[in-house]
C-alpha cells in the first residue's frame, strides 16, 4: 500500500536524481522497522500476559498452576524473526518502488 500511495513522491524523487538503490533501501528500512516495532510490542504484551498468568493462575495452596519459564533467548529470537519477516514482506513492494518510471509515476 505504501508504494501505491507514495508513487507520485517516488517519481519526483527519482526525477530529482535519487537512485533505485536508495528507493529500495527506504522501503526495506521501513519494513524492517515496522517488523521490529511490532515484535517489540508483541513480545511486551506476551511478557505481560505471562507475568499475569504466573501471578493469578495458582493452585489452592498458592503454588503455580504450572510453572512457566521466562527465557530471554526466546524473546530475542522472536524479535529477530519478526524483523526478518518484515524485511522479506517489504522486499517485493520495495523492488516495485525502485522500478517505477519517474514520468509515469508523476503523471499518475
Order of alpha helices (4+ residues) and beta strands (2+ residues): alpha-alpha-alpha-alpha-alpha
